[in-house]
Amino acid sequence: MASLTGGAAQAGEAKRSTFGRTSDGKPVPAVTLTNSHGVSATVIAWGATLQSLRMPDRDGRVEDVILGYPDMTGYLRQPEYFGATVGRVANRIARGRFTLDGKVYQTPVNDGPNALHGGTRGFDKIVWDVVSVKSGATPSVTLRTVSRDGDQGYPGTLTVDATYSLDDNNALTIDYRATTDRPTVVNLSNHAYWNLSGEGSSAGAMNHILEIPAERYTPVDETLIPTGELRPVAGTVFDFRTPHQVGERVRDARDIQMVYGRGYDHNWVIGDRVTTDQHLMARVHDPLSGRGFELWSNQPGLQFYSGNFINGTVTGKAKRIYRGGDAIVLEPQLFPDTVNQPGFGSARLDPGQTYRNTMTYRLATGQTIQPQQR
């Protein structure tokens, strides 16, 4: 994948503004990070959300490539997790319940019988504090929230920092860190919806070419909770070890897993533990625009969601109605329902430890990966 960069590195800029106000009048700060290659990322304090990511195509045309709203009205009315930081526990918890040190904890159920992305008022639905804004070679913004003991049913007071940075090699990094004052569970991720043709493009994201270097995935039950099995991807619609168009197999109802998720809404097994260094999670390329990225993280799992539940009730930044298949989501994280499945590892965080999820989008343009036919 050809890089967008060229020439010596130059200083980037981090510019503050106000995005809007909450329903009770609280201002929502915004920070736009810009580098010298026409790439910019706007982060808003509501949900520590990536509200915009603008990057050029192969011909130099700059467009916003993630779904979202132009103002606070949409985020308050129908949030959809667009670009948001999700937690305390991203993804699903079966029945919203887990046990820690012999005590059962109940979190709000907000996705059928299960809890999703931290509950009814997760980290995506609060205003974070902006604690640091830096310009320079790698402009960045750090946001913080303190989730008190008992918030959404979770134990312990959790302090979370989310740092977004954009360097002159067009690497957008999101670094999540968290500490606690008593044992708790944590699994944070970012929920950006990507359409590399442009968020207002009618082409959608089903023509995007995807590669996921995973030998196994975690099949789910009809409520999208993993069964505990680590199933080989070989010979299935979940095999993205070689590149495939997302839309090629997204409606293949011969696999009951696709029926359960209305398409892809599953976790791929990239590794068996959180690592010190980052590793490749996915490659994505849009043949129409030439835009693409590699996603790297230190996490063992990658939740790939093909936008199946976008239902035409939302109008985005380009005044276009968003529909199913208009974007894809790639979330590095622990496996879904890890809090209830010891075979998946542990989501436990103890005092004195620091939780960390670092994900980097290496943005690029140029045709380098070709889809493979099934």
Disulfide bonds with the S-S distance in Angstrom:
none
